[in-house]
Amino acid sequence: MTRSADLQLFLDEIALALGGITEGAAAAAALRIGARLAGRQGTPLETAGAAAERLPICDEIAAVLAVAERGPRGRLARAFGALQGQLAWRRRPSADPDDARFWHGHANAEILGPKGMERRSDLWIGASLMAPGVDYPRHSHAPEEIYFALSPGEWWNAQMDWTDPGPAGHVYNPPGIAHAMRSGSSPMLALWVLPL
Ligand SMILES: [Fe+2]
């Protein structure tokens, strides 16, 4: 199975967004990730189409993208829009059904990665969606991480106060750092990219 045109177009836009990061530790991370992205294709799941899953919150995606498509990441937003219906949108595995706001108010989808629509063990790319007024739990992981915002929203990490990077911005999380995000009065959609 070869990579679909929709996925290739999205990954080309991710590569362009990575290439736009020119300062600090994030720029070095973007180079590392970009090299892996350009390096090879992973193993697309034979069941990629059938594996698509959605959650009720996915109804929010179209309105978020309609705004993002008119912004500085318009091409990336459009490319993601072509892909989002093919993804398996799932809750965070540790989500608690008793925490109704978070349970009903978030979804994650893996694009490249161990469980992605294309299996990769060296690169992890995905999306997170949150309803208004939702806090995504503080967490950490060994790989460094770059987030691209496709909507307003705020990020925090142990070295950075709560920050909205803006419609053309990004957030860089160094390896292992504690970090979190939260939506404001509108839904939040973000893409994340990690080298594994
Ligand atoms: Fe993270």
Boltz pocket constraint, residues with backbone or C-beta under 6 A from the ligand:
constraints:
  - pocket:
      binder: B
      contacts: [[A, 139], [A, 141], [A, 145], [A, 179]]
      max_distance: 6.0
